[in-house]
Amino acid sequence: MAKNEALQLLGGLTPAQFLAEYWHKKPLLIKNAMPDFEGLLSPEELAGLACEDEVQSRIVEEINGQWSASHGPFDDEDFARLPDEPDPKHRWTLLVQSVNHFLPEASQLLQQFSFIPHARLDDLMVSYAPDGGGVGPHFDSYDVFLLQGQGKRLWRVSEQTDLTLVEGAPLRILKNFDTAQEWLLEAGDMLYLPPQLAHWGIAVSDGKIDCMTYSIGFRAPKNQELATEFLGYMQDKLNQGQLSIAGMYEDADLCLQEHAAEISGTMVNKVTEILKSIQWSNHDVADFLGTYLSEPKPDVVFDPNKKISLSNFNKHLATHGIMLDLKSQMLFTGNTFYLNGEAALFTGESAMILAKLADVRALNTEDISQHPTADKMLLQQLHEWYLAGFLHFNE
């Protein structure tokens, strides 16, 4: 992204200034962050996505003050029962997750936020709501940029500490919301919100254009989740023989016990010392993060490409270049590259090529031709990833 575009996106701030002053700290309203932006798809196209089996979607309704949520895939009958006109007694919104997995323009939109590491990116969620619709006052555990598409949305934020929830609601809706600030966002405006800040978005159509909002969310795993997943990673290393603990339990110094069923303090101490021998390094943690953070979500499925020989693959690569599948996540640390949970080690020009692929999600023919000494192992790896459906020719 050009420097001027980056400054426009962040309201005149450089990415470094934004990270230092706002990221994870306080909200930021950016008027006209994306001039002329009115969205990437129509309400009808969003509803069509919500009818697809592989798409995660929800319809949230508030009927006479009672909240409900239903999960897709939906059909025409699901939408037909919703009010055609704004109804203060029956408000609703449609939310579709991971639109960037299905719409190339959505993936390109996310690239404008690459000043935040890809390892933190979650997805692009798109919501549609007629006048008054929304998901109620709530707070999130992650950072989010709320980019307004067509229509308008009124955002209210609160710094309240009262986190009492509405009983029986399917969502974590705050019972007592105390507005501290509010902003009306129009097409192209954007609001950044840090984690744990209570907020409430309300669609405003003025009887004209209904509201569509694009939410660029950044994942923030709980420490408990990170610890659980890391211990599972270490267990896999033990099971695969990559990590070993020599010897076996010994007690040549065993003493007579008063109670045969008692686990003695001596035994506890011995096993404690054995377990202390399980150690990990920064390399282990980096390898875990690369695998864990690039692992596709359970609902993500890749369609393998048609088989093609390595020689024909290389010809197409030189002619067209290559791009990541919209669902693919590629990260790297040092010379180890992780694509959808799979690790590959490369150095030299091959590593330079893969680093660019990870950063911008595509390689053109010039990227390939500029590195004629890239090793055959790289071409074989790209070929394998292509066959698995992780990559496609950039046609």
QUIWO-V566901 format. One record per residue. PSI is psi as a letter, one per 20 degrees, with the letter a starting at -180 (none if undefined). Layout:
PSI  PSI
This chain:
p  q  g  h  h  g  h  g  h  k  k  i  q  q  h  g  g  g  h  h  h  g  p  j  g  q  q  p  p  o  p  l  h  n  p  j  p  j  r  i  r  r  h  h  h  g  h  g  g  i  i  q  h  j  p  p  q  q  p  p  q  o  o  l  i  p  q  q  p  q  q  r  q  r  a  h  h  h  h  h  i  q  p  h  q  p  o  i  i  n  q  r  q  p  p  p  q  l  h  i  i  i  o  h  h  h  h  h  g  h  h  i  k  j  i  p  q  h  i  i  p  f  r  o  p  p  q  p  p  r  p  i  q  a  j  r  p  r  q  r  j  r  q  q  p  o  p  p  c  q  a  q  p  p  p  p  q  q  k  q  i  o  k  p  q  p  p  i  q  i  r  m  p  p  g  n  p  o  p  h  q  q  q  o  p  r  p  i  q  q  p  p  p  r  q  j  o  p  r  o  p  p  p  o  i  k  j  e  p  r  p  p  p  o  o  o  q  p  q  n  q  q  h  g  g  g  g  g  h  g  h  h  g  h  g  h  h  g  h  j  j  i  p  q  o  q  a  r  p  q  l  i  j  p  q  p  q  h  o  h  i  p  o  q  h  g  g  g  g  g  h  g  h  g  h  i  i  o  q  q  r  h  g  g  g  g  g  g  g  g  g  g  i  i  p  q  q  h  i  p  p  p  o  q  r  q  p  q  q  h  g  h  g  h  g  h  g  h  h  h  a  q  q  q  q  h  i  q  p  p  r  q  p  c  j  p  p  p  o  l  i  p  q  p  p  q  r  b  h  g  h  g  g  h  g  g  g  h  g  i  j  q  p  r  h  h  h  g  h  i  m  i  j  p  r  h  h  g  h  h  g  h  g  g  h  g  h  i  j  h  q  q  q  m  none
